[in-house]
Amino acid sequence: MHPVKHKSIATTMFGSRDTMNRTEVFTCFPTNFVASTLKLGYEFKVAHNKGLKFLGSVGSSSSANDYYYLDKFTEFGIETQLRIYVIKDQPALNGLYLAPYVSYKSMNYSGATNYNGLVLYVGPGPVYVFNVTTSDLGIGYIIGYQWVFNSTFSLDLFVGGGNNIISGNNSGGALATSMFEYRSGIDIHSGLAIGIAF
């Protein structure tokens, strides 16, 4: 008797791993919708084992019950990743990769800044600020894996970390260094994206 081969859920839904030499991938990050933010990515092949990925995000909310627990915010961000795919028999855009990254985010907000949506920091009392701008410059390194299936569907997961440099207008008396994703110093950098390869 021949052993029974079981297909994974991903293979059943999207097909087997793609064998074509794809050169571009467009992605979106569905988890960012929780933070009232739209984040998109575009990666293109620059060498047999290298891909260059650009990411951009925009967000806004006027609800005090939003992800950041602010009365109002607008945000934009950009990021660049130079991905080096390390599995020899899998070309760029498909497989395990390592990548340095540089990111920049800027937010204008009004509201209380002594806590964040995950309640990781609780102060003695709320500090209210109005029309404050803060920015985050991040430099670091990630490890990730991108699957490209023969249906052209792609799934991208990465995690890593780097150093965040916070700057901005402190006119409200409290710069948002305690707010989630705007913490200064060493921090985690991760992402989950789905997309289409060409």
PyMOL commands that set and color helices and strands:
alter all, ss='L'
color gray80, all
select helices_A, chain A and resi 9-14+30-35
alter helices_A, ss='H'
color red, helices_A
select strands_A, chain A and resi 24-28+37-47+50-61+72-85+95-112+128-148+153-168+185-197
alter strands_A, ss='S'
color yellow, strands_A
deselect
rebuild
show_as cartoon
